[in-house]
């Protein structure tokens, strides 16, 4: 069965560069198709990040094609090594933001979120969840050991 809903990213003129950047960071990723612009550069295409399909296009300088934090791509990370890899690589040339968020060099917003964080935030012990929340608010890149320490009290 094909993917019914696909994220479509509109870049001003960096679709080809963005595809190459993203597939260099995620395992099991590839560019599946491209099409050229009149100048021979890549105008757009389709790529997969760990099996998830994305489309992108270079629309040329256009004031409406800018990214914002109103939508982000969330990465579920199981280990600190995964968090470090994705947060550090994706934020190169971009901006590191609070609570595991970042903006990459193209302006796309990402959240690098350890699965343990989501479990801790929904813990029935609301005091524990509150301590974890407070610890998270003090972080840019999420540090699992610090979350665990906050949860333990």
One Martini backbone bead per residue (centre of mass of N, CA, C, O) as a GRO file, in nm:
protein
  153
    1UNK     BB    1   0.097   0.036   0.022
    2UNK     BB    2   0.063   0.357  -0.010
    3UNK     BB    3   0.126   0.671   0.075
    4UNK     BB    4  -0.122   0.908   0.132
    5UNK     BB    5   0.060   1.100   0.312
    6UNK     BB    6   0.272   1.382   0.219
    7UNK     BB    7   0.538   1.564   0.256
    8UNK     BB    8   0.579   1.913   0.146
    9UNK     BB    9   0.865   2.097   0.039
   10UNK     BB   10   0.927   2.450   0.011
   11UNK     BB   11   1.175   2.593  -0.166
   12UNK     BB   12   1.347   2.832  -0.313
   13UNK     BB   13   1.666   2.675  -0.407
   14UNK     BB   14   1.727   2.379  -0.214
   15UNK     BB   15   1.625   2.087  -0.275
   16UNK     BB   16   1.878   1.924  -0.350
   17UNK     BB   17   2.045   1.989  -0.096
   18UNK     BB   18   1.840   1.884   0.110
   19UNK     BB   19   1.828   1.592   0.026
   20UNK     BB   20   2.128   1.530   0.071
   21UNK     BB   21   2.136   1.605   0.369
   22UNK     BB   22   1.917   1.411   0.483
   23UNK     BB   23   2.039   1.134   0.372
   24UNK     BB   24   2.311   1.171   0.547
   25UNK     BB   25   2.158   1.121   0.839
   26UNK     BB   26   1.972   0.886   0.742
   27UNK     BB   27   1.900   0.584   0.748
   28UNK     BB   28   1.746   0.439   0.497
   29UNK     BB   29   1.813   0.652   0.256
   30UNK     BB   30   1.667   0.829  -0.040
   31UNK     BB   31   1.664   0.914  -0.369
   32UNK     BB   32   1.400   0.857  -0.612
   33UNK     BB   33   1.367   1.158  -0.741
   34UNK     BB   34   1.415   1.391  -1.017
   35UNK     BB   35   1.410   1.738  -1.142
   36UNK     BB   36   1.477   1.983  -1.366
   37UNK     BB   37   1.580   2.281  -1.429
   38UNK     BB   38   1.666   2.513  -1.665
   39UNK     BB   39   1.976   2.517  -1.527
   40UNK     BB   40   2.011   2.193  -1.418
   41UNK     BB   41   1.910   2.188  -1.161
   42UNK     BB   42   1.741   2.093  -0.889
   43UNK     BB   43   1.390   2.136  -0.844
   44UNK     BB   44   1.315   1.833  -0.752
   45UNK     BB   45   1.147   1.568  -0.547
   46UNK     BB   46   1.211   1.241  -0.406
   47UNK     BB   47   1.225   1.115  -0.064
   48UNK     BB   48   1.376   0.902   0.192
   49UNK     BB   49   1.324   0.857   0.552
   50UNK     BB   50   1.315   0.571   0.681
   51UNK     BB   51   1.055   0.522   0.462
   52UNK     BB   52   0.975   0.820   0.441
   53UNK     BB   53   0.797   1.027   0.238
   54UNK     BB   54   0.913   1.303   0.024
   55UNK     BB   55   0.858   1.626  -0.104
   56UNK     BB   56   1.016   1.863  -0.339
   57UNK     BB   57   1.070   2.227  -0.407
   58UNK     BB   58   1.184   2.489  -0.620
   59UNK     BB   59   1.024   2.816  -0.631
   60UNK     BB   60   1.182   3.036  -0.566
   61UNK     BB   61   1.167   3.341  -0.484
   62UNK     BB   62   0.935   3.348  -0.202
   63UNK     BB   63   0.758   3.483   0.065
   64UNK     BB   64   0.570   3.214   0.129
   65UNK     BB   65   0.841   3.017   0.135
   66UNK     BB   66   0.841   2.948   0.462
   67UNK     BB   67   0.943   2.839   0.761
   68UNK     BB   68   0.797   2.707   1.068
   69UNK     BB   69   0.702   2.603   1.398
   70UNK     BB   70   0.404   2.510   1.324
   71UNK     BB   71   0.590   2.287   1.194
   72UNK     BB   72   0.721   1.950   1.246
   73UNK     BB   73   0.981   1.712   1.275
   74UNK     BB   74   0.966   1.401   1.442
   75UNK     BB   75   1.209   1.229   1.641
   76UNK     BB   76   1.252   0.908   1.751
   77UNK     BB   77   1.453   0.829   2.036
   78UNK     BB   78   1.629   0.575   2.222
   79UNK     BB   79   1.909   0.726   2.242
   80UNK     BB   80   2.170   0.936   2.298
   81UNK     BB   81   2.311   0.889   2.029
   82UNK     BB   82   2.069   0.969   1.855
   83UNK     BB   83   2.030   1.249   1.960
   84UNK     BB   84   2.309   1.357   1.894
   85UNK     BB   85   2.306   1.307   1.594
   86UNK     BB   86   2.049   1.464   1.507
   87UNK     BB   87   2.092   1.734   1.652
   88UNK     BB   88   2.374   1.804   1.545
   89UNK     BB   89   2.334   1.770   1.235
   90UNK     BB   90   2.069   1.943   1.189
   91UNK     BB   91   2.194   2.215   1.334
   92UNK     BB   92   2.385   2.267   1.119
   93UNK     BB   93   2.343   2.603   1.035
   94UNK     BB   94   2.142   2.657   1.256
   95UNK     BB   95   1.917   2.604   1.542
   96UNK     BB   96   1.915   2.578   1.882
   97UNK     BB   97   1.653   2.467   2.089
   98UNK     BB   98   1.425   2.408   2.303
   99UNK     BB   99   1.322   2.084   2.386
  100UNK     BB  100   1.460   1.947   2.111
  101UNK     BB  101   1.475   2.175   1.923
  102UNK     BB  102   1.513   2.273   1.567
  103UNK     BB  103   1.686   2.447   1.305
  104UNK     BB  104   1.776   2.424   1.003
  105UNK     BB  105   1.949   2.559   0.726
  106UNK     BB  106   1.641   2.580   0.584
  107UNK     BB  107   1.411   2.613   0.834
  108UNK     BB  108   1.348   2.345   0.947
  109UNK     BB  109   1.158   2.183   1.187
  110UNK     BB  110   1.267   2.000   1.481
  111UNK     BB  111   1.228   1.696   1.684
  112UNK     BB  112   1.423   1.548   1.946
  113UNK     BB  113   1.272   1.251   2.085
  114UNK     BB  114   1.253   1.067   2.350
  115UNK     BB  115   1.056   0.809   2.441
  116UNK     BB  116   1.090   0.845   2.750
  117UNK     BB  117   0.963   1.122   2.771
  118UNK     BB  118   0.673   1.049   2.701
  119UNK     BB  119   0.641   0.853   2.936
  120UNK     BB  120   0.707   1.056   3.169
  121UNK     BB  121   0.482   1.271   3.102
  122UNK     BB  122   0.251   1.023   3.143
  123UNK     BB  123   0.276   0.978   3.426
  124UNK     BB  124   0.078   0.922   3.704
  125UNK     BB  125   0.305   1.075   3.841
  126UNK     BB  126   0.281   1.414   3.848
  127UNK     BB  127   0.541   1.495   3.994
  128UNK     BB  128   0.736   1.355   3.810
  129UNK     BB  129   0.642   1.491   3.548
  130UNK     BB  130   0.713   1.778   3.648
  131UNK     BB  131   1.018   1.735   3.681
  132UNK     BB  132   1.067   1.662   3.386
  133UNK     BB  133   0.961   1.920   3.263
  134UNK     BB  134   1.160   2.113   3.401
  135UNK     BB  135   1.413   1.984   3.282
  136UNK     BB  136   1.342   2.024   2.982
  137UNK     BB  137   1.324   2.344   2.992
  138UNK     BB  138   1.659   2.351   3.038
  139UNK     BB  139   1.685   2.237   2.749
  140UNK     BB  140   1.788   2.151   2.447
  141UNK     BB  141   1.925   1.904   2.439
  142UNK     BB  142   1.841   1.596   2.523
  143UNK     BB  143   1.895   1.432   2.845
  144UNK     BB  144   1.830   1.136   2.976
  145UNK     BB  145   1.975   1.136   3.256
  146UNK     BB  146   1.830   1.400   3.352
  147UNK     BB  147   1.544   1.288   3.341
  148UNK     BB  148   1.587   1.051   3.536
  149UNK     BB  149   1.674   1.224   3.777
  150UNK     BB  150   1.412   1.387   3.795
  151UNK     BB  151   1.220   1.144   3.831
  152UNK     BB  152   1.363   1.041   4.103
  153UNK     BB  153   1.431   1.327   4.271
   0.00000   0.00000   0.00000
